[in-house]
Amino acid sequence: MKVLESLMRTPLHAKHLEKGGRMVPFGGWDMPVQYSGVMAEHLAVRSSVGVFDVSHMGEFCISGRGALEFLQFVTANDLSKLRVGRAQYNMLPNARGGLVDDVYVYRLNEFEYLMVVNASNIDKDFVHLSQLKAGFEATLENVSDQYALLAIQGPQAEATLQPHTHTDLSNKKKNDVFSLELFGKEVLLARTGYTGEDGFEIFCNPQDSHALWDALLEHGATPCGLGARDTLRLEAGFPLYGHEFSEDLNPLETHMAWAVKTGKEFYGKAALLERPLKHRLVGLELEGRGIPREGYRVLHNGKDIGYVSSGTMSPTFKKGIALAFLERNLVFGHDLEPGSSVQVEIRGQGVGARVVEPVFLSKSV
Amino acid sequence: MNIPQNLHYLKSHEWVNVEDNIATIGITDFAQDQLGDVVYVELPKVGKIVSSGETVAVVESVKTASDIYSPVSGEVLEVNSALENSPELLNESAYEKGWLFKVRLDTLSSELLDAAGYAAVAEAEG
């Protein structure tokens, strides 16, 4: 089949081909889904260290005296206490109680913030933010092309980087962000990630990305693709836009509801709070054999009570795990508690599953 | 690409080997490579009567579930139960230890390809 629309390529595209990455279309980008195999890459991140090219993610620079005020208006989480050099998980609510995107906000200077957005939402987010910017003393700039982004993740991440910078990484905490020289390159380093492991995200000049990629591989990091990125985030219970969030899904029905701060005013707040809570996002662990997949129905006492939003075979736990939206008030007006038994319908057969908190990895950071 | 000359193939990437009227069925080396790490295999019940072209098994990798079509009609005599605990055998040994099931042969599918025919299919998809 001919690909009609040309896919975008990250600055590291040639490196993926060189390493035998299996390339697939993802959100308009030609990205590696795996190199050696999803299982091996996943386990490398859990036990040692892996590196991901996440340059397809978008970056917006929000600056000016009114930058904070603007960001407070467009996001659901409270940025007022975010100090320079710190980062925060956040959400962009729409006008009807759903999300335009979920994002990460890094405070680089007093009047300068960097927002990292999902690759497939870059254009949509930029239009949305541009439309809300009137009246704020802030500049919004799409700087996605100015950065390559590498994620180095796993218990050995700090040990892998430390010999190659003069900055002491041991006192840097989760969500810290700072400039430093790494392998002789000026980069922005953040102690953030999407795997449930310790690790860093390296924002660098695209021209330096090949040298940094090669250096990380040379010092023991396993190259990892989007396949492992998805299984790692799912074990850690991290939501993914398009699965657990969308323009129509209510974030208050998920375990990320903590990021919606009702004590502040923001765009879409009233619509969000007015929406009835119909579902609750839970974790499911399969007790029978099989793999829960997105869209599979969940049954309780023979009744359809919801659906799987993300599912996989967990490489760590060697069993099927899923995030699922289940109806509320199922048992005498109460939600199904963790430990409850349900069934996932797999090819017409109900397979037993246990309801658990939507975080499978206990050490999740 | 490993495509043994002595086997026959469906363009949906199953192989079949017939000896003494017993057909052994599996998936090709190309198919396991495309799937990636196989983590779950669902096999037919012994005694089931299968028809050629029918979905009779499912092979799942981390990312996707793939239906397996039978290249023959007949009764399922045996399934490879080692795959229940070691689905990775499909990746390691697609033509030997990773076989899926055996059927007492009634009829062969009319759509079987020889090795050269299948090589052309795999070439086009790879």
Interface residues (C-beta under 8 A of the other chain):
Chain A: R22 V33 Q34 G37 V38 M39 A40 G227 T231 R289 G290 I291 R293 T312 M313 P315 R347
Chain B: G36 D37 V39 Y40 E42 V58 E60 S61 V62 K63 A65 E84
